[in-house]
Amino acid sequence: TKAFCSCSTEFGGAPNTHVCPVCLGMPGALPVINKQMVEFALRFALAVNCEIQRYSKFDRKNYYYPDLAKAYQISQFYQPIALNGHLDVNVDGETKRIGITRIHMEEDAGKLVHSGASISTSDFSAVDYNRAGVPLIEIVSEPDMRSAAEARAYMEKLRAYLQYTGVCDGKMQEGSMRADVNLSVRPVGQKEFGTRTEMKNINSFKNLHDGLAYEICRQAEVLEEGGIIYQETRHWEPSRKRTVVMRVKETADDYRLFPDPDLAPFDLDDEFIDRCRGEIPELPDAKRVRFEADFGIKAADAEQIAGDPEFAEFF
């Protein structure tokens, strides 16, 4: 069920049928925290080596957009459930550690259904609120990736861990997992990061790789010609193989974040945390090492098999 009400999260229902006064933001309707959402967030955070924050609370992130019925999103900004994790990825035979800044819980927004092939070629958009209120964890990563290949490897590793822990089915075509990609370039030798742009709701590994590859080249060309990179949100159009500007990037101040008055802060005790830790199965990295040792197979083959929980179980 959804993050703060009992509506179904099942994919594929008729538009605006998995809704109620709570997820539609009707006046007087009050949210209640879904305990399963907290357990899933905790289980995944432990799997990726995060520090669990025993005291946690929800905030309101205010913005006006058609797919957000309440005109605010319930999220965790000031006190998220987990901090300081990491995952190791393998690219071209080299292992690299990608830091995880934080993991926080929030609710999803609704879905805009465009009349045309893309947002820029549509005459109108319809709104389906079935997805509004679906529980999410947002995984905020450190700027440790240096290529589109590394970003794709990291995303694939995240999906494997989400599937192994039972938190998510990883079906990107259904929106179960998406990426907001922040990217900046800088001249060789410069220590400070450049101005970043963001691409929202990337929904496949191919789009992730291709969008990053394009944006790297675009930013480099702008800078080499003496231009300026603006902090903005851009939309990746796969059919045209290019990004287009959607809007100037907001800052935290623009969201007017404040604690949600309808949801009390909550404490996680050791018993609850230990129970969630005990539900974590053997994870892909440990399974890969065991496959190599027990069956004498190549590291690349072991990693390929261990990366898919159903394939690994069959093997």
FITORDREN-696527 format. One record per residue (C-alpha): residue in three letters; x, y, z. Coordinates in pm, 1 decimal. Example, Ala and Ser with C-alpha at 12.3 -4.5 7.8 and 13.67 -1.06 7.14 Angstrom:
! residues 2
type; xx; yy; zz
ALA; 1230.0; -450.0; 780.0
SER; 1367.0; -106.0; 714.0
END
This chain:
! residues 315
type; xx; yy; zz
THR; 0.0; 0.0; 0.0
LYS; 96.5; 366.7; -28.5
ALA; 324.3; 561.3; 206.4
PHE; 56.0; 732.2; 415.7
CYS; -274.5; 566.2; 320.5
SER; -415.4; 222.0; 237.4
CYS; -444.6; 269.2; -142.7
SER; -289.7; 5.9; -368.8
THR; 51.4; 59.4; -528.8
GLU; -17.4; -196.4; -804.6
PHE; 103.3; -86.6; -1147.3
GLY; -131.9; -59.9; -1442.5
GLY; -469.1; 32.4; -1291.9
ALA; -712.9; 255.7; -1479.0
PRO; -619.4; 624.4; -1430.2
ASN; -717.5; 774.4; -1094.4
THR; -861.3; 452.5; -946.0
HIS; -593.9; 382.5; -679.1
VAL; -664.7; 706.3; -493.0
CYS; -832.2; 833.0; -177.1
PRO; -873.2; 1166.0; 9.0
VAL; -527.6; 1126.4; 169.3
CYS; -318.0; 1081.1; -145.9
LEU; -535.0; 1334.0; -332.1
GLY; -464.5; 1592.2; -62.4
MET; -826.9; 1661.3; 27.5
PRO; -878.0; 1908.7; 314.2
GLY; -888.0; 1739.6; 654.2
ALA; -745.0; 1406.1; 536.1
LEU; -454.3; 1300.1; 761.3
PRO; -157.3; 1076.3; 667.0
VAL; -37.6; 776.9; 872.7
ILE; 312.4; 630.8; 830.4
ASN; 326.4; 290.0; 659.6
LYS; 544.2; 72.3; 887.9
GLN; 648.4; -150.5; 595.5
MET; 799.0; 151.5; 418.8
VAL; 1021.8; 216.6; 721.1
GLU; 1126.6; -150.9; 736.3
PHE; 1215.3; -158.1; 364.5
ALA; 1412.7; 166.7; 386.6
LEU; 1600.6; 37.0; 689.7
ARG; 1674.2; -302.6; 532.4
PHE; 1820.8; -146.5; 217.9
ALA; 2018.8; 115.7; 410.5
LEU; 2180.8; -158.8; 618.7
ALA; 2261.3; -357.4; 304.1
VAL; 2456.1; -64.6; 154.7
ASN; 2657.3; 1.2; 470.8
CYS; 2474.6; 313.7; 590.9
GLU; 2470.0; 461.3; 939.5
ILE; 2111.7; 432.9; 1068.3
GLN; 1966.6; 744.4; 1224.6
ARG; 1755.2; 632.0; 1518.7
TYR; 1561.1; 961.6; 1533.4
SER; 1388.4; 1048.5; 1206.0
LYS; 1108.2; 1273.9; 1084.9
PHE; 919.9; 1392.9; 775.6
ASP; 913.5; 1738.4; 617.3
ARG; 699.0; 1915.0; 360.6
LYS; 865.5; 2008.2; 31.5
ASN; 644.1; 2274.3; -124.1
TYR; 606.8; 2320.7; -497.5
TYR; 315.3; 2376.9; -730.9
TYR; 294.7; 2129.5; -1018.1
PRO; -6.5; 1948.7; -1171.1
ASP; 106.1; 1599.2; -1063.9
LEU; 126.0; 1702.3; -695.7
ALA; -230.7; 1725.1; -569.1
LYS; -140.5; 1870.4; -226.0
ALA; 106.2; 2126.6; -371.3
TYR; 367.3; 1974.6; -139.1
GLN; 552.4; 1644.6; -117.4
ILE; 609.8; 1462.4; 211.5
SER; 981.1; 1384.8; 225.4
GLN; 1274.0; 1374.8; 468.9
PHE; 1510.8; 1667.5; 436.3
TYR; 1650.9; 1759.7; 775.5
GLN; 1664.2; 1419.5; 948.8
PRO; 1669.7; 1127.7; 701.8
ILE; 1669.3; 763.2; 805.3
ALA; 2027.3; 682.7; 693.5
LEU; 2362.1; 848.9; 615.9
ASN; 2712.9; 766.5; 487.9
GLY; 2692.7; 436.8; 298.1
HIS; 2874.6; 297.4; -5.0
LEU; 2871.2; 40.9; -285.4
ASP; 3162.9; -100.1; -485.6
VAL; 3129.4; -125.4; -865.0
ASN; 3347.1; -295.8; -1122.4
VAL; 3419.5; -117.9; -1453.4
ASP; 3671.8; -257.4; -1703.0
GLY; 3827.1; -483.7; -1440.8
GLU; 3874.9; -206.5; -1184.2
THR; 3680.2; -180.1; -858.7
LYS; 3565.0; 163.2; -747.8
ARG; 3380.7; 269.2; -432.7
ILE; 3081.5; 500.7; -480.2
GLY; 2972.7; 685.4; -167.0
ILE; 2609.3; 717.4; -62.7
THR; 2543.0; 1051.6; 105.1
ARG; 2200.8; 968.5; 247.1
ILE; 1885.6; 764.8; 205.0
HIS; 1551.6; 919.8; 282.8
MET; 1187.8; 816.8; 254.2
GLU; 929.7; 1014.3; 61.6
GLU; 609.3; 981.5; -139.7
ASP; 592.8; 975.0; -518.7
ALA; 408.3; 1233.6; -723.9
GLY; 143.8; 1155.0; -984.3
LYS; 215.2; 1099.0; -1353.3
LEU; 166.6; 1339.1; -1642.2
VAL; 46.4; 1164.6; -1958.7
HIS; 141.2; 1377.9; -2258.8
SER; -78.1; 1394.4; -2567.4
GLY; 220.1; 1393.1; -2804.4
ALA; 544.7; 1202.8; -2833.4
SER; 723.3; 1423.2; -2578.1
ILE; 657.5; 1706.5; -2334.1
SER; 779.1; 1965.1; -2585.7
THR; 556.9; 1840.1; -2872.9
SER; 232.5; 1794.4; -2675.1
ASP; -74.3; 2015.7; -2693.1
PHE; -193.3; 1905.2; -2348.4
SER; -117.8; 1663.1; -2064.6
ALA; -354.8; 1455.5; -1851.0
VAL; -279.8; 1368.5; -1486.5
ASP; -298.9; 1019.5; -1335.7
TYR; -273.8; 1026.6; -954.0
ASN; -246.1; 647.1; -907.8
ARG; 126.1; 686.0; -837.6
ALA; 78.2; 980.3; -599.0
GLY; 173.0; 866.7; -249.6
VAL; 358.0; 550.8; -355.2
PRO; 645.5; 495.8; -106.2
LEU; 993.6; 579.3; -230.8
ILE; 1342.9; 577.2; -97.5
GLU; 1569.7; 835.8; -255.9
ILE; 1934.7; 731.0; -265.1
VAL; 2157.0; 1040.1; -282.7
SER; 2503.9; 951.7; -410.8
GLU; 2840.1; 1120.8; -369.9
PRO; 2994.8; 1277.8; -685.3
ASP; 3236.8; 984.0; -720.4
MET; 3146.4; 874.1; -1074.8
ARG; 3363.8; 992.9; -1361.6
SER; 3201.7; 839.8; -1671.9
ALA; 2870.7; 723.4; -1812.5
ALA; 2995.0; 362.9; -1780.2
GLU; 3059.0; 406.2; -1406.7
ALA; 2715.1; 560.7; -1355.2
ARG; 2549.8; 271.6; -1538.0
ALA; 2745.6; 11.0; -1338.9
TYR; 2643.9; 183.3; -1015.8
MET; 2277.8; 194.0; -1119.1
GLU; 2284.8; -176.6; -1211.4
LYS; 2442.5; -259.0; -874.8
LEU; 2178.5; -57.2; -691.0
ARG; 1902.1; -243.9; -872.0
ALA; 2055.1; -580.8; -780.1
TYR; 2069.5; -480.8; -412.0
LEU; 1710.6; -351.5; -421.5
GLN; 1594.0; -679.0; -575.2
TYR; 1792.0; -898.7; -334.5
THR; 1656.6; -716.5; -29.7
GLY; 1299.5; -743.0; -162.4
VAL; 1253.1; -366.4; -150.8
CYS; 1185.0; -317.8; -523.3
ASP; 1124.7; -532.3; -832.4
GLY; 1358.6; -309.1; -1035.4
LYS; 1118.5; -277.8; -1331.9
MET; 1233.8; 54.2; -1470.7
GLN; 975.1; 44.7; -1751.4
GLU; 704.8; 55.5; -1479.8
GLY; 872.3; 336.4; -1287.7
SER; 975.9; 109.4; -997.9
MET; 1325.4; 253.7; -1021.4
ARG; 1427.6; 585.4; -1175.0
ALA; 1731.0; 810.7; -1174.6
ASP; 1772.6; 1185.7; -1146.3
VAL; 2118.6; 1245.3; -1290.6
ASN; 2332.8; 1544.0; -1190.7
LEU; 2636.2; 1610.9; -1407.6
SER; 2910.2; 1872.1; -1431.8
VAL; 3240.1; 1897.7; -1616.6
ARG; 3556.5; 2090.3; -1529.1
PRO; 3887.2; 2168.2; -1699.8
VAL; 4174.0; 1928.4; -1628.5
GLY; 4353.1; 2038.7; -1312.1
GLN; 4061.2; 2235.0; -1166.2
LYS; 3968.9; 2115.8; -816.3
GLU; 3625.4; 2276.2; -785.0
PHE; 3330.8; 2106.8; -950.4
GLY; 3165.0; 2287.2; -1239.0
THR; 2802.9; 2404.0; -1248.4
ARG; 2574.2; 2101.3; -1267.9
THR; 2266.1; 2025.6; -1469.9
GLU; 2006.5; 1764.5; -1382.4
MET; 1816.5; 1515.3; -1597.3
LYS; 1496.3; 1392.4; -1431.6
ASN; 1327.8; 1051.0; -1430.6
ILE; 1570.1; 853.3; -1647.1
ASN; 1394.4; 517.6; -1682.4
SER; 1641.7; 279.8; -1848.1
PHE; 2011.6; 194.4; -1834.0
LYS; 2048.5; 287.0; -2202.3
ASN; 1889.2; 629.7; -2152.4
LEU; 2109.0; 682.9; -1846.2
HIS; 2426.7; 606.4; -2043.6
ASP; 2327.6; 793.2; -2360.7
GLY; 2194.8; 1098.2; -2176.1
LEU; 2514.4; 1131.1; -1973.2
ALA; 2735.7; 1083.0; -2277.3
TYR; 2548.7; 1358.7; -2463.7
GLU; 2547.1; 1600.2; -2170.5
ILE; 2921.3; 1553.4; -2109.2
CYS; 2991.6; 1653.7; -2469.9
ARG; 2740.5; 1941.1; -2464.8
GLN; 2884.0; 2098.8; -2150.3
ALA; 3243.0; 2055.2; -2271.0
GLU; 3161.8; 2227.0; -2602.4
VAL; 2988.7; 2518.6; -2426.7
LEU; 3286.0; 2575.2; -2196.8
GLU; 3544.0; 2538.7; -2474.4
GLU; 3359.5; 2807.1; -2672.5
GLY; 3369.2; 3043.3; -2373.7
GLY; 3006.0; 2994.1; -2278.4
ILE; 2841.0; 2951.4; -1937.9
ILE; 2673.5; 2640.3; -1794.1
TYR; 2352.7; 2727.1; -1608.1
GLN; 2212.2; 2524.9; -1319.9
GLU; 1895.5; 2389.3; -1475.7
THR; 1680.1; 2082.2; -1518.4
ARG; 1700.2; 1926.9; -1864.5
HIS; 1488.7; 1661.0; -2033.4
TRP; 1647.9; 1371.6; -2225.1
GLU; 1471.3; 1300.3; -2556.8
PRO; 1578.9; 952.0; -2672.1
SER; 1427.4; 992.2; -3019.4
ARG; 1638.3; 1303.5; -3086.7
LYS; 1939.8; 1190.6; -2882.2
ARG; 1963.3; 1526.3; -2706.5
THR; 1868.6; 1714.1; -2390.0
VAL; 1639.6; 2017.9; -2382.4
VAL; 1586.3; 2275.8; -2107.3
MET; 1281.1; 2220.1; -1885.0
ARG; 1329.6; 2478.8; -1609.4
VAL; 1588.3; 2666.0; -1405.8
LYS; 1696.2; 2452.0; -1110.0
GLU; 1531.1; 2531.0; -776.9
THR; 1725.8; 2562.5; -451.3
ALA; 1627.9; 2431.0; -108.9
ASP; 1500.2; 2777.5; -15.0
ASP; 1252.1; 2766.8; -302.4
TYR; 1085.7; 2457.4; -152.2
ARG; 1012.5; 2631.1; 184.4
LEU; 1086.6; 2309.5; 372.0
PHE; 945.0; 2266.8; 722.4
PRO; 854.5; 1972.8; 951.1
ASP; 525.2; 1806.3; 857.3
PRO; 281.5; 1893.1; 1138.5
ASP; 61.4; 1589.0; 1065.4
LEU; 335.6; 1328.2; 1114.4
ALA; 512.2; 1284.1; 1447.0
PRO; 889.4; 1216.9; 1454.9
PHE; 975.0; 854.7; 1535.1
ASP; 1252.5; 660.5; 1709.2
LEU; 1396.2; 328.1; 1591.7
ASP; 1508.4; 93.7; 1870.3
ASP; 1784.2; -168.9; 1851.7
GLU; 1536.3; -456.8; 1838.6
PHE; 1361.9; -313.4; 1532.2
ILE; 1694.9; -243.0; 1356.5
ASP; 1833.2; -589.8; 1436.4
ARG; 1517.1; -755.2; 1304.5
CYS; 1552.2; -569.1; 975.4
ARG; 1920.5; -661.5; 958.6
GLY; 1829.7; -1026.0; 1006.5
GLU; 1601.2; -1014.2; 701.1
ILE; 1888.4; -926.6; 464.6
PRO; 1985.4; -1228.1; 249.7
GLU; 2327.0; -1309.2; 105.3
LEU; 2402.0; -1005.7; -114.2
PRO; 2552.4; -996.9; -467.6
ASP; 2913.7; -922.3; -363.7
ALA; 2922.6; -1205.6; -108.3
LYS; 2749.8; -1439.4; -353.4
ARG; 3003.3; -1354.2; -626.8
VAL; 3297.1; -1435.2; -396.1
ARG; 3134.8; -1764.2; -292.5
PHE; 3059.0; -1862.8; -652.2
GLU; 3421.8; -1805.2; -746.9
ALA; 3548.8; -2006.3; -451.1
ASP; 3294.6; -2290.2; -457.7
PHE; 3262.8; -2343.0; -832.9
GLY; 3591.4; -2210.2; -969.3
ILE; 3424.9; -1983.7; -1226.1
LYS; 3568.7; -1659.3; -1364.6
ALA; 3515.0; -1338.6; -1171.2
ALA; 3324.1; -1176.2; -1459.7
ASP; 3092.3; -1477.1; -1490.8
ALA; 3034.8; -1489.0; -1114.9
GLU; 2946.6; -1121.1; -1110.9
GLN; 2705.4; -1160.9; -1403.4
ILE; 2526.1; -1453.4; -1237.1
ALA; 2515.8; -1295.5; -890.0
GLY; 2377.3; -969.3; -1031.4
ASP; 2033.9; -1124.2; -1093.3
PRO; 1866.8; -1286.6; -789.0
GLU; 1648.0; -1526.0; -993.2
PHE; 1940.0; -1628.9; -1216.6
ALA; 2164.9; -1675.1; -911.6
GLU; 1903.1; -1889.5; -736.4
PHE; 1861.8; -2105.6; -1048.2
PHE; 2242.0; -2142.7; -1080.7
END
